[in-house]
C-alpha cells in the first residue's frame, strides 16, 4: 500500500524530528522502509520509578499508509526497556483523509509530538508505573488475557517467553508483567511486533487493553479539529 497525498516517511520523520529537537529530544531508535516508519525518541527529562530505577521521558511514532499514531514513551535506564503509553491523554491518532494536503497532516504530526513532550505526559505515565508496583499478583495474572491475543497473530513461543520472564521477575505484580512484556519486545526484530509489544506493556499500568487485529486509527477530536481548520 502506498502513501497518498504525496506523503513520504522521510517527510514525516523530518516533521517529527523538527518538533522533537525543539524540546531538546533525540531519536533513539528508527525503522524506515519507505512504507512503514517507527520512531522512538528520548527527552531530557527523567524520573524515578522505584529505588535505583530511573526512567526517561520520550515520544514514539508509528506511521503506515493512512495511519499515524504519536504516543508518550517511557524508557527505563536500568534495563533499556521501553513502554509505549498508547492510552495516554496526549496520544494523537491521525487519520489521513483524501482531501487533506500533506502539510496539513505533517502539522498534525508536529502537534502530536508537541503534546507528548509536555511534562505532564511523562509525570502521568511514571505515576501509573509506580502504582503498578503496588498491585496484587492475581491482578497481574489477569492481564495475561492481553498477551494471549498475540498468540494467534505472532510466533507460538512469544507468550511463553513473556510468561517465563514474568515467573522469574522479583515483583509478581503489574509492574513485573509490564517489565516481562517490554523486555521481550527488546529482543524482537520485527518492527511491527516490537511496537505491539511495547504498546501492550505500556497499557499494563493503566489496565488498558489495545484492541487486537487491524485497528481503525481514528484521530482524537482535537486532532480532527486541527485538520479541518487547516483545510488534518
N, CA, C and O of each residue as an XYZ file, in Angstrom:
928
protein
N       0.842     -1.193      0.000
C       0.000      0.000      0.000
C       0.880      1.247      0.000
O       1.842      1.339      0.762
N       0.544      2.191     -0.850
C       1.361      3.394     -0.973
C       0.752      4.559     -0.206
O      -0.452      4.606      0.044
N       1.612      5.489      0.154
C       1.150      6.710      0.788
C       0.427      7.576     -0.233
O       0.815      7.636     -1.400
N      -0.628      8.244      0.221
C      -1.336      9.163     -0.658
C      -0.974     10.595     -0.291
O      -0.238     10.827      0.668
N      -1.477     11.535     -1.035
C      -1.237     12.971     -0.812
C       0.229     13.342     -0.965
O       0.658     14.383     -0.468
N       1.005     12.502     -1.648
C       2.440     12.744     -1.810
C       3.181     12.756     -0.477
O       4.268     13.323     -0.371
N       2.597     12.135      0.532
C       3.296     11.993      1.806
C       4.400     10.955      1.664
O       4.275     10.006      0.889
N       5.477     11.140      2.412
C       6.563     10.169      2.452
C       6.973      9.955      3.900
O       6.760     10.819      4.750
N       7.557      8.808      4.170
C       8.046      8.558      5.523
C       9.169      9.528      5.875
O       9.332      9.892      7.040
N       9.941      9.945      4.877
C      11.024     10.905      5.127
C      10.463     12.241      5.604
O      11.012     12.855      6.518
N       9.371     12.691      4.986
C       8.759     13.958      5.393
C       8.170     13.863      6.792
O       8.262     14.807      7.576
N       7.566     12.722      7.104
C       7.003     12.525      8.444
C       8.119     12.512      9.484
O       7.990     13.108     10.554
N       9.212     11.826      9.161
C      10.345     11.789     10.087
C      10.924     13.180     10.296
O      11.280     13.535     11.419
N      11.022     13.969      9.238
C      11.551     15.335      9.361
C      10.660     16.182     10.267
O      11.163     16.937     11.100
N       9.335     16.062     10.108
C       8.409     16.822     10.948
C       8.533     16.393     12.405
O       8.539     17.231     13.308
N       8.630     15.094     12.629
C       8.806     14.551     13.977
C      10.091     15.081     14.599
O      10.097     15.555     15.735
N      11.182     14.993     13.838
C      12.495     15.398     14.342
C      12.551     16.883     14.647
O      13.112     17.292     15.663
N      11.976     17.687     13.778
C      11.993     19.139     13.976
C      11.312     19.527     15.289
O      11.846     20.327     16.056
N      10.145     18.964     15.541
C       9.413     19.290     16.769
C      10.108     18.696     17.985
O      10.149     19.312     19.050
N      10.654     17.495     17.819
C      11.354     16.838     18.919
C      12.570     17.639     19.351
O      12.774     17.866     20.543
N      13.376     18.068     18.393
C      14.591     18.813     18.715
C      14.274     20.152     19.365
O      15.080     20.670     20.138
N      13.111     20.720     19.061
C      12.700     21.967     19.704
C      12.489     21.767     21.203
O      12.568     22.719     21.978
N      12.221     20.527     21.605
C      12.054     20.197     23.021
C      13.311     19.571     23.609
O      13.298     19.098     24.745
N      14.397     19.566     22.839
C      15.662     19.032     23.325
C      15.795     17.532     23.228
O      16.690     16.954     23.845
N      14.923     16.882     22.464
C      14.959     15.433     22.367
C      15.819     14.919     21.230
O      16.212     15.675     20.342
N      16.108     13.628     21.265
C      16.895     12.962     20.223
C      16.258     11.613     19.890
O      15.700     10.950     20.764
N      16.344     11.217     18.630
C      15.813      9.917     18.214
C      16.745      8.813     18.700
O      17.955      8.868     18.479
N      16.174      7.814     19.361
C      16.966      6.707     19.893
C      16.828      5.434     19.069
O      17.696      4.563     19.126
N      15.751      5.315     18.306
C      15.536      4.111     17.507
C      14.663      4.475     16.313
O      13.666      5.183     16.456
N      15.042      3.989     15.139
C      14.278      4.319     13.933
C      14.271      3.139     12.972
O      15.282      2.461     12.785
N      13.110      2.908     12.367
C      12.973      1.913     11.304
C      12.157      2.562     10.197
O      11.066      3.076     10.447
N      12.675      2.542      8.978
C      12.006      3.185      7.851
C      12.269      2.368      6.593
O      13.404      2.282      6.126
N      11.206      1.766      6.045
C      11.367      1.030      4.784
C      10.631      1.732      3.640
O      10.307      1.120      2.622
N      10.375      3.030      3.830
C       9.695      3.892      2.859
C       8.181      3.668      2.795
O       7.471      4.412      2.119
N       7.699      2.664      3.484
C       6.256      2.451      3.610
C       5.830      2.525      5.068
O       4.799      3.112      5.395
N       6.634      1.923      5.944
C       6.370      1.954      7.383
C       7.474      2.743      8.077
O       8.646      2.668      7.708
N       7.070      3.495      9.088
C       8.026      4.286      9.861
C       7.742      4.085     11.343
O       6.621      4.300     11.803
N       8.772      3.667     12.091
C       8.678      3.514     13.538
C       9.789      4.349     14.166
O      10.965      4.159     13.856
N       9.419      5.264     15.040
C      10.400      6.129     15.692
C      10.201      6.103     17.202
O       9.074      6.083     17.696
N      11.313      6.104     17.919
C      11.298      6.270     19.370
C      12.338      7.326     19.705
O      13.442      7.324     19.160
N      11.977      8.217     20.598
C      12.866      9.333     20.923
C      12.896      9.558     22.424
O      11.938      9.258     23.136
N      14.021     10.095     22.892
C      14.238     10.354     24.312
C      14.308     11.858     24.546
O      14.928     12.592     23.777
N      13.665     12.301     25.617
C      13.661     13.707     26.008
C      14.570     13.922     27.215
O      14.835     12.980     27.962
N      15.051     15.147     27.415
C      15.930     15.434     28.563
C      15.133     15.611     29.848
O      15.232     16.639     30.518
N      14.343     14.598     30.183
C      13.529     14.644     31.399
C      13.553     13.263     32.024
O      13.267     12.277     31.345
N      13.884     13.171     33.287
C      13.986     11.881     33.957
C      13.126     11.861     35.214
O      12.737     12.904     35.739
N      12.843     10.661     35.679
C      12.086     10.488     36.910
C      12.386      9.124     37.493
O      12.993      8.283     36.831
N      11.969      8.898     38.723
C      12.205      7.630     39.397
C      10.941      6.786     39.384
O       9.851      7.266     39.696
N      11.107      5.515     39.014
C      10.009      4.560     39.054
C      10.094      3.692     40.295
O       9.133      3.011     40.652
N      11.233      3.719     40.945
C      11.475      2.927     42.138
C      12.915      3.128     42.562
O      13.636      3.937     41.977
N      13.333      2.391     43.581
C      14.698      2.508     44.074
C      15.692      2.132     42.975
O      15.648      1.020     42.449
N      16.571      3.045     42.636
C      17.591      2.854     41.597
C      16.974      2.451     40.253
O      17.597      1.748     39.457
N      15.774      2.895     40.022
C      15.093      2.606     38.762
C      14.681      3.932     38.131
O      13.592      4.447     38.383
N      15.571      4.467     37.310
C      15.326      5.756     36.671
C      14.754      5.543     35.267
O      15.060      4.560     34.592
N      13.930      6.476     34.860
C      13.326      6.411     33.528
C      13.454      7.757     32.841
O      13.550      8.800     33.489
N      13.453      7.715     31.524
C      13.499      8.933     30.726
C      12.185      9.090     29.962
O      11.579      8.112     29.523
N      11.766     10.337     29.817
C      10.572     10.634     29.029
C      10.895     10.480     27.551
O      12.050     10.596     27.142
N       9.877     10.221     26.766
C      10.108     10.080     25.338
C       8.828     10.174     24.530
O       7.741     10.386     25.068
N       8.986     10.012     23.230
C       7.877     10.054     22.283
C       8.071      8.920     21.281
O       9.195      8.647     20.859
N       6.984      8.263     20.903
C       7.052      7.190     19.909
C       6.060      7.469     18.788
O       4.967      7.986     19.023
N       6.456      7.123     17.573
C       5.585      7.327     16.406
C       5.547      6.068     15.563
O       6.572      5.430     15.325
N       4.358      5.723     15.118
C       4.162      4.636     14.150
C       3.382      5.209     12.979
O       2.297      5.762     13.160
N       3.929      5.079     11.785
C       3.261      5.616     10.599
C       3.241      4.560      9.502
O       4.286      4.067      9.078
N       2.052      4.226      9.054
C       1.844      3.382      7.882
C       0.816      4.109      7.020
O       0.133      5.001      7.524
N       0.682      3.764      5.745
C      -0.263      4.487      4.895
C      -1.652      4.578      5.528
O      -2.237      3.569      5.924
N      -2.159      5.791      5.614
C      -3.480      6.108      6.182
C      -3.514      6.121      7.707
O      -4.538      6.489      8.282
N      -2.427      5.730      8.384
C      -2.475      5.609      9.834
C      -1.196      6.153     10.461
O      -0.106      5.643     10.205
N      -1.334      7.183     11.274
C      -0.192      7.724     12.009
C      -0.597      7.837     13.472
O      -1.678      8.336     13.783
N       0.263      7.379     14.365
C      -0.012      7.472     15.796
C       1.225      8.004     16.509
O       2.347      7.575     16.240
N       1.003      8.943     17.419
C       2.082      9.524     18.220
C       1.715      9.335     19.688
O       0.627      9.724     20.114
N       2.626      8.736     20.463
C       2.344      8.416     21.861
C       3.478      8.864     22.784
O       4.628      8.949     22.354
N       3.162      9.149     24.047
C       4.225      9.276     25.047
C       4.952      7.935     25.176
O       4.368      6.876     24.946
N       6.221      7.996     25.545
C       7.080      6.810     25.596
C       7.930      6.908     26.853
O       8.452      7.975     27.175
N       8.070      5.791     27.564
C       8.882      5.755     28.779
C      10.020      4.765     28.570
O       9.791      3.615     28.195
N      11.242      5.215     28.813
C      12.437      4.384     28.618
C      13.108      4.165     29.966
O      13.571      5.116     30.598
N      13.159      2.909     30.407
C      13.809      2.576     31.682
C      15.310      2.426     31.457
O      15.750      1.617     30.639
N      16.082      3.209     32.187
C      17.532      3.232     32.008
C      18.168      1.930     32.465
O      19.091      1.438     31.815
N      17.696      1.360     33.570
C      18.349      0.211     34.185
C      18.325     -1.023     33.285
O      19.244     -1.841     33.336
N      17.286     -1.166     32.464
C      17.162     -2.377     31.652
C      16.982     -2.084     30.164
O      16.877     -3.006     29.355
N      16.946     -0.816     29.810
C      16.753     -0.343     28.425
C      15.450     -0.846     27.808
O      15.355     -0.986     26.589
N      14.445     -1.118     28.643
C      13.124     -1.468     28.129
C      12.339     -0.193     27.850
O      12.496      0.806     28.551
N      11.505     -0.231     26.838
C      10.661      0.913     26.522
C       9.196      0.532     26.551
O       8.830     -0.583     26.180
N       8.349      1.463     26.995
C       6.906      1.233     27.040
C       6.197      2.363     26.304
O       6.454      3.540     26.559
N       5.309      2.000     25.394
C       4.531      2.975     24.638
C       3.194      3.172     25.348
O       2.427      2.223     25.513
N       2.920      4.402     25.764
C       1.721      4.694     26.555
C       0.575      5.091     25.614
O       0.206      6.261     25.516
N       0.027      4.081     24.926
C      -0.985      4.346     23.900
C      -2.301      4.854     24.476
O      -3.110      5.440     23.757
N      -2.518      4.631     25.775
C      -3.758      5.061     26.415
C      -3.681      6.485     26.946
O      -4.676      7.005     27.452
N      -2.524      7.122     26.841
C      -2.319      8.445     27.444
C      -3.213      9.502     26.807
O      -3.577      9.410     25.635
N      -3.558     10.505     27.607
C      -4.383     11.601     27.109
C      -3.700     12.348     25.969
O      -4.368     12.897     25.093
N      -2.363     12.366     25.982
C      -1.618     13.125     24.971
C      -1.481     12.379     23.641
O      -0.978     12.937     22.666
N      -1.922     11.136     23.599
C      -1.840     10.352     22.366
C      -2.582     11.036     21.219
O      -3.686     11.552     21.395
N      -1.959     11.029     20.055
C      -2.591     11.546     18.834
C      -2.670     10.413     17.817
O      -1.648      9.840     17.440
N      -3.879     10.094     17.376
C      -4.087      9.134     16.288
C      -4.633      9.910     15.101
O      -5.683     10.546     15.193
N      -3.935      9.855     14.019
C      -4.228     10.732     12.883
C      -4.671      9.904     11.682
O      -3.922      9.067     11.177
N      -5.876     10.148     11.242
C      -6.384      9.543     10.015
C      -6.066     10.486      8.860
O      -6.114     11.706      9.017
N      -5.747      9.929      7.718
C      -5.347     10.760      6.580
C      -6.456     10.763      5.538
O      -6.547      9.828      4.743
N      -7.301     11.785      5.521
C      -8.388     11.847      4.536
C      -7.873     12.206      3.149
O      -6.810     12.812      3.010
N      -8.622     11.835      2.141
C      -8.204     12.087      0.757
C      -8.100     13.572      0.436
O      -7.331     13.970     -0.439
N      -8.875     14.388      1.144
C      -8.931     15.802      0.783
C      -7.870     16.651      1.476
O      -7.733     17.834      1.164
N      -7.123     16.074      2.403
C      -6.135     16.865      3.144
C      -4.825     16.956      2.366
O      -4.430     16.009      1.685
N      -4.159     18.100      2.472
C      -2.847     18.252      1.865
C      -1.769     17.682      2.763
O      -1.989     17.538      3.965
N      -0.602     17.353      2.212
C       0.461     16.752      3.022
C       0.899     17.632      4.178
O       1.172     17.117      5.262
N       0.977     18.940      3.985
C       1.434     19.815      5.060
C       0.429     19.848      6.207
O       0.806     20.038      7.364
N      -0.834     19.664      5.890
C      -1.862     19.607      6.928
C      -1.631     18.413      7.844
O      -1.726     18.528      9.066
N      -1.326     17.266      7.244
C      -1.059     16.062      8.022
C       0.219     16.230      8.837
O       0.264     15.844     10.005
N       1.254     16.799      8.231
C       2.524     16.992      8.935
C       2.357     17.957     10.103
O       3.012     17.802     11.134
N       1.490     18.946      9.950
C       1.211     19.867     11.053
C       0.581     19.121     12.222
O       0.891     19.397     13.381
N      -0.297     18.179     11.917
C      -0.913     17.373     12.966
C       0.114     16.474     13.647
O       0.036     16.245     14.855
N       1.076     15.962     12.878
C       2.159     15.169     13.463
C       2.965     16.025     14.432
O       3.268     15.594     15.545
N       3.309     17.226     14.011
C       4.076     18.127     14.884
C       3.311     18.428     16.171
O       3.889     18.464     17.258
N       2.005     18.644     16.032
C       1.192     18.921     17.216
C       1.174     17.722     18.155
O       1.231     17.882     19.374
N       1.096     16.519     17.586
C       1.123     15.317     18.407
C       2.422     15.179     19.173
O       2.415     14.843     20.358
N       3.537     15.436     18.506
C       4.842     15.370     19.174
C       4.913     16.405     20.287
O       5.387     16.117     21.386
N       4.444     17.597     20.000
C       4.478     18.675     20.992
C       3.673     18.298     22.243
O       4.112     18.548     23.365
N       2.507     17.701     22.045
C       1.678     17.301     23.182
C       2.348     16.197     23.997
O       2.294     16.208     25.227
N       2.977     15.249     23.312
C       3.631     14.140     24.010
C       4.908     14.574     24.716
O       5.398     13.867     25.596
N       5.452     15.725     24.341
C       6.640     16.254     25.007
C       6.294     17.033     26.275
O       7.190     17.428     27.020
N       5.012     17.255     26.524
C       4.608     18.017     27.699
C       5.003     17.283     28.973
O       4.992     16.053     29.021
N       5.348     18.039     29.993
C       5.829     17.459     31.247
C       4.818     16.509     31.864
O       5.193     15.475     32.418
N       3.528     16.852     31.772
C       2.521     16.010     32.412
C       2.378     14.652     31.735
O       1.914     13.701     32.364
N       2.765     14.542     30.470
C       2.691     13.246     29.793
C       3.598     12.241     30.489
O       3.197     11.103     30.733
N       4.814     12.659     30.807
C       5.750     11.774     31.498
C       5.353     11.595     32.953
O       5.451     10.490     33.488
N       4.908     12.662     33.601
C       4.524     12.581     35.012
C       3.379     11.591     35.207
O       3.400     10.794     36.145
N       2.389     11.638     34.333
C       1.258     10.714     34.435
C       1.700      9.272     34.213
O       1.297      8.372     34.950
N       2.530      9.056     33.194
C       2.994      7.698     32.891
C       3.832      7.140     34.031
O       3.661      5.984     34.419
N       4.735      7.949     34.570
C       5.591      7.495     35.664
C       4.766      7.165     36.899
O       5.050      6.188     37.592
N       3.748      7.968     37.178
C       2.893      7.718     38.338
C       2.148      6.391     38.186
O       2.006      5.646     39.156
N       1.677      6.094     36.988
C       0.979      4.834     36.756
C       1.917      3.645     36.917
O       1.534      2.616     37.472
N       3.139      3.788     36.435
C       4.101      2.689     36.545
C       4.486      2.469     38.005
O       4.610      1.326     38.445
N       4.676      3.549     38.757
C       4.981      3.393     40.186
C       3.826      2.699     40.907
O       4.051      1.845     41.764
N       2.602      3.062     40.563
C       1.435      2.442     41.195
C       1.338      0.962     40.845
O       0.812      0.168     41.625
N       1.843      0.596     39.678
C       1.784     -0.802     39.252
C       2.595     -1.704     40.170
O       2.327     -2.902     40.265
N       3.582     -1.136     40.845
C       4.378     -1.931     41.789
C       3.548     -2.355     42.997
O       3.897     -3.317     43.680
N       2.463     -1.652     43.264
C       1.658     -1.932     44.449
C       0.489     -2.869     44.159
O      -0.270     -3.205     45.067
N       0.337     -3.291     42.912
C      -0.810     -4.122     42.545
C      -0.619     -5.552     43.027
O       0.502     -5.989     43.288
N      -1.714     -6.267     43.139
C      -1.679     -7.651     43.591
C      -1.288     -8.587     42.453
O      -1.515     -8.292     41.280
N      -0.697     -9.718     42.821
C      -0.232    -10.677     41.818
C      -1.384    -11.222     40.983
O      -1.239    -11.386     39.772
N      -2.534    -11.509     41.611
C      -3.631    -12.079     40.839
C      -4.165    -11.085     39.811
O      -4.648    -11.477     38.749
N      -4.074     -9.806     40.135
C      -4.485     -8.778     39.182
C      -3.556     -8.796     37.983
O      -3.999     -8.657     36.843
N      -2.267     -8.968     38.242
C      -1.303     -9.037     37.146
C      -1.543    -10.272     36.284
O      -1.441    -10.211     35.059
N      -1.857    -11.379     36.922
C      -2.098    -12.598     36.154
C      -3.318    -12.442     35.250
O      -3.365    -12.999     34.154
N      -4.290    -11.689     35.714
C      -5.469    -11.449     34.878
C      -5.085    -10.724     33.594
O      -5.764    -10.842     32.574
N      -3.998     -9.978     33.655
C      -3.552     -9.227     32.486
C      -3.056    -10.127     31.362
O      -2.900     -9.665     30.231
N      -2.809    -11.387     31.646
C      -2.315    -12.265     30.600
C      -3.357    -12.472     29.497
O      -3.045    -12.992     28.426
N      -4.596    -12.059     29.774
C      -5.598    -12.096     28.712
C      -5.173    -11.214     27.548
O      -5.484    -11.497     26.391
N      -4.447    -10.126     27.875
C      -3.919     -9.273     26.820
C      -2.923    -10.051     25.967
O      -2.999    -10.061     24.738
N      -2.001    -10.694     26.642
C      -0.913    -11.368     25.947
C      -1.434    -12.520     25.092
O      -0.902    -12.791     24.016
N      -2.469    -13.192     25.569
C      -2.992    -14.336     24.822
C      -3.485    -13.931     23.444
O      -3.534    -14.753     22.530
N      -3.850    -12.661     23.294
C      -4.312    -12.192     21.988
C      -3.191    -12.208     20.950
O      -3.444    -12.257     19.746
N      -1.971    -12.166     21.424
C      -0.852    -12.155     20.491
C      -0.579    -13.534     19.899
O       0.035    -13.654     18.839
N      -1.043    -14.579     20.600
C      -0.687    -15.940     20.179
C      -1.169    -16.240     18.763
O      -0.460    -16.885     17.990
N      -2.353    -15.784     18.421
C      -2.900    -16.063     17.093
C      -2.242    -15.226     16.008
O      -2.322    -15.555     14.825
N      -1.584    -14.132     16.419
C      -1.039    -13.204     15.435
C       0.466    -13.354     15.237
O       1.000    -12.964     14.198
N       1.152    -13.920     16.233
C       2.610    -13.953     16.187
C       3.124    -15.356     16.505
O       2.338    -16.298     16.603
N       4.422    -15.494     16.663
C       5.040    -16.796     16.867
C       4.537    -17.444     18.148
O       4.251    -16.771     19.138
N       4.437    -18.761     18.102
C       3.865    -19.502     19.223
C       4.691    -19.372     20.494
O       4.159    -19.520     21.594
N       5.990    -19.095     20.355
C       6.835    -19.014     21.537
C       6.808    -17.672     22.232
O       7.405    -17.523     23.297
N       6.127    -16.686     21.657
C       6.167    -15.335     22.208
C       5.532    -15.262     23.589
O       6.117    -14.696     24.512
N       4.344    -15.826     23.737
C       3.655    -15.793     25.026
C       4.454    -16.563     26.069
O       4.551    -16.133     27.218
N       5.019    -17.686     25.679
C       5.801    -18.486     26.618
C       7.021    -17.718     27.119
O       7.387    -17.821     28.290
N       7.644    -16.953     26.238
C       8.801    -16.146     26.653
C       8.388    -15.087     27.664
O       9.097    -14.836     28.638
N       7.236    -14.468     27.427
C       6.748    -13.455     28.363
C       6.403    -14.093     29.703
O       6.767    -13.568     30.755
N       5.704    -15.223     29.667
C       5.341    -15.916     30.907
C       6.567    -16.336     31.693
O       6.597    -16.233     32.919
N       7.581    -16.810     30.979
C       8.806    -17.233     31.655
C       9.492    -16.051     32.331
O       9.945    -16.165     33.469
N       9.569    -14.927     31.640
C      10.171    -13.734     32.241
C       9.364    -13.275     33.457
O       9.932    -12.890     34.479
N       8.046    -13.319     33.338
C       7.199    -12.882     34.445
C       7.368    -13.798     35.651
O       7.411    -13.328     36.788
N       7.465    -15.110     35.406
C       7.629    -16.069     36.500
C       8.939    -15.852     37.244
O       9.030    -16.102     38.446
N       9.956    -15.381     36.517
C      11.265    -15.167     37.137
C      11.438    -13.767     37.708
O      12.437    -13.486     38.370
N      10.468    -12.880     37.457
C      10.605    -11.496     37.922
C      10.400    -11.418     39.428
O       9.564    -12.128     39.986
N      11.166    -10.551     40.081
C      11.108    -10.430     41.542
C       9.844     -9.743     42.034
O       9.554     -9.777     43.230
N       9.089     -9.123     41.141
C       7.869     -8.427     41.539
C       6.674     -9.022     40.794
O       6.449     -8.692     39.630
N       5.894     -9.907     41.460
C       4.742    -10.547     40.806
C       3.519     -9.637     40.799
O       2.509     -9.939     41.435
N       3.611     -8.549     40.094
C       2.528     -7.574     40.045
C       2.458     -6.983     38.641
O       3.121     -7.472     37.726
N       1.658     -5.934     38.468
C       1.528     -5.335     37.143
C       2.862     -4.808     36.622
O       3.145     -4.884     35.426
N       3.679     -4.273     37.532
C       4.989     -3.778     37.114
C       5.834     -4.924     36.555
O       6.498     -4.774     35.530
N       5.800     -6.063     37.237
C       6.555     -7.219     36.762
C       6.077     -7.706     35.409
O       6.879     -8.105     34.565
N       4.766     -7.672     35.204
C       4.221     -8.082     33.913
C       4.622     -7.104     32.818
O       5.004     -7.514     31.722
N       4.534     -5.805     33.116
C       4.969     -4.800     32.147
C       6.428     -5.022     31.768
O       6.790     -4.956     30.594
N       7.255     -5.283     32.766
C       8.675     -5.496     32.506
C       8.900     -6.742     31.649
O       9.745     -6.736     30.753
N       8.144     -7.810     31.923
C       8.297     -9.042     31.143
C       7.940     -8.815     29.678
O       8.605     -9.334     28.782
N       6.891     -8.040     29.442
C       6.460     -7.780     28.068
C       7.455     -6.887     27.338
O       7.837     -7.177     26.205
N       7.878     -5.796     27.988
C       8.786     -4.863     27.311
C      10.188     -5.443     27.162
O      10.895     -5.117     26.209
N      10.596     -6.302     28.097
C      11.896     -6.959     27.954
C      11.880     -7.913     26.765
O      12.868     -8.023     26.039
N      10.770     -8.593     26.570
C      10.632     -9.460     25.401
C      10.634     -8.635     24.120
O      11.234     -9.027     23.120
N       9.959     -7.491     24.158
C       9.929     -6.611     22.985
C      11.331     -6.183     22.576
O      11.625     -6.046     21.389
N      12.191     -5.974     23.560
C      13.552     -5.515     23.278
C      14.322     -6.518     22.424
O      15.248     -6.137     21.708
N      13.952     -7.783     22.492
C      14.673     -8.833     21.760
C      14.051     -9.147     20.401
O      14.594     -9.950     19.642
N      12.920     -8.522     20.091
C      12.202     -8.810     18.845
C      12.725     -7.920     17.722
O      12.917     -6.720     17.917
N      12.953     -8.497     16.564
C      13.500     -7.743     15.437
C      12.412     -7.146     14.549
O      12.603     -6.074     13.976
N      11.284     -7.822     14.430
C      10.219     -7.311     13.572
C       9.679     -6.006     14.156
O       9.227     -6.002     15.302
N       9.709     -4.891     13.407
C       9.322     -3.591     13.973
C       7.860     -3.517     14.380
O       7.527     -2.854     15.363
N       6.981     -4.186     13.644
C       5.553     -4.149     13.986
C       5.275     -4.934     15.263
O       4.527     -4.475     16.126
N       5.876     -6.115     15.384
C       5.691     -6.926     16.586
C       6.274     -6.204     17.801
O       5.664     -6.188     18.870
N       7.445     -5.614     17.635
C       8.068     -4.878     18.732
C       7.174     -3.740     19.187
O       7.009     -3.520     20.387
N       6.587     -3.006     18.226
C       5.692     -1.899     18.572
C       4.486     -2.411     19.356
O       4.130     -1.851     20.394
N       3.856     -3.480     18.854
C       2.674     -4.012     19.514
C       2.987     -4.452     20.938
O       2.174     -4.255     21.841
N       4.162     -5.046     21.147
C       4.530     -5.477     22.490
C       4.795     -4.288     23.410
O       4.360     -4.292     24.561
N       5.496     -3.279     22.922
C       5.762     -2.104     23.757
C       4.467     -1.357     24.060
O       4.319     -0.783     25.139
N       3.539     -1.360     23.124
C       2.235     -0.752     23.353
C       1.457     -1.561     24.395
O       0.807     -0.993     25.273
N       1.529     -2.878     24.290
C       0.875     -3.747     25.263
C       1.465     -3.538     26.651
O       0.735     -3.415     27.634
N       2.801     -3.499     26.723
C       3.451     -3.274     28.010
C       3.058     -1.948     28.624
O       2.844     -1.855     29.833
N       2.962     -0.913     27.790
C       2.579      0.398     28.291
C       1.143      0.458     28.767
O       0.787      1.342     29.545
N       0.302     -0.479     28.308
C      -1.098     -0.492     28.723
C      -1.294     -1.163     30.078
O      -2.330     -0.968     30.715
N      -0.322     -1.946     30.528
C      -0.483     -2.708     31.763
C      -0.690     -1.826     32.995
O      -1.609     -2.098     33.767
N       0.117     -0.779     33.220
C      -0.079      0.017     34.437
C      -1.470      0.620     34.559
O      -1.986      0.759     35.667
N      -2.081      0.979     33.443
C      -3.414      1.588     33.480
C      -4.516      0.559     33.242
O      -5.699      0.899     33.218
N      -4.111     -0.721     33.064
C      -5.067     -1.800     32.815
C      -5.937     -1.476     31.619
O      -7.157     -1.640     31.658
N      -5.295     -1.008     30.545
C      -5.977     -0.714     29.291
C      -5.526     -1.737     28.260
O      -4.331     -2.001     28.137
N      -6.440     -2.300     27.538
C      -6.113     -3.335     26.558
C      -6.199     -2.811     25.137
O      -7.286     -2.447     24.687
N      -5.071     -2.761     24.408
C      -5.145     -2.388     22.995
C      -5.984     -3.412     22.241
O      -5.911     -4.605     22.537
N      -6.759     -2.976     21.295
C      -7.585     -3.894     20.524
C      -6.707     -4.770     19.647
O      -5.689     -4.319     19.122
N      -7.107     -6.023     19.494
C      -6.342     -6.938     18.654
C      -6.731     -6.770     17.198
O      -7.801     -6.250     16.881
N      -5.839     -7.220     16.309
C      -6.113     -7.176     14.884
C      -6.008     -5.777     14.323
O      -5.578     -4.858     15.021
N      -6.397     -5.599     13.056
C      -6.329     -4.285     12.413
C      -7.171     -3.285     13.180
O      -8.315     -3.565     13.538
N      -6.604     -2.125     13.429
C      -7.288     -1.123     14.232
C      -7.541      0.136     13.427
O      -6.647      0.615     12.729
N      -8.764      0.688     13.514
C      -9.030      1.958     12.828
C      -8.402      3.094     13.602
O      -8.862      3.418     14.697
N      -7.394      3.689     13.079
C      -6.668      4.745     13.792
C      -7.400      6.065     13.593
O      -7.057      6.858     12.717
N      -8.418      6.285     14.427
C      -9.213      7.498     14.336
C      -8.501      8.638     15.054
O      -7.896      8.421     16.104
N      -8.562      9.853     14.503
C      -7.922     10.980     15.179
C      -8.702     11.367     16.415
O      -9.921     11.209     16.467
N      -7.989     11.878     17.417
C      -8.651     12.444     18.579
C      -9.441     13.663     18.115
O      -9.107     14.254     17.088
N     -10.491     14.055     18.855
C     -11.285     15.206     18.433
C     -10.458     16.448     18.166
O     -10.710     17.172     17.202
N      -9.453     16.702     19.030
C      -8.624     17.891     18.829
C      -7.844     17.797     17.535
O      -7.715     18.778     16.802
N      -7.319     16.595     17.253
C      -6.542     16.413     16.028
C      -7.433     16.591     14.805
O      -7.022     17.211     13.824
N      -8.659     16.048     14.855
C      -9.575     16.188     13.726
C      -9.933     17.652     13.509
O     -10.028     18.123     12.375
N     -10.131     18.366     14.619
C     -10.470     19.778     14.505
C      -9.338     20.552     13.849
O      -9.566     21.442     13.029
N      -8.109     20.198     14.225
C      -6.957     20.873     13.632
C      -6.900     20.624     12.130
O      -6.615     21.533     11.350
N      -7.175     19.378     11.732
C      -7.115     19.047     10.314
C      -8.174     19.829      9.539
O      -7.901     20.382      8.473
N      -9.380     19.865     10.089
C     -10.457     20.559      9.397
C     -10.208     22.060      9.344
O     -10.552     22.734      8.373
N      -9.592     22.570     10.429
C      -9.371     24.009     10.491
C      -8.383     24.471      9.437
O      -8.440     25.610      8.973
N      -7.471     23.573      9.059
C      -6.462     23.965      8.084
C      -6.834     23.552      6.674
O      -6.146     23.917      5.720
N      -7.849     22.840      6.536
C      -8.212     22.514      5.168
C      -9.413     22.725      4.387
O      -9.464     22.342      3.218
N      -6.453     18.022      9.028
C      -5.972     17.039      9.297
C      -6.173     16.365      9.304
O      -5.385     15.490      9.663
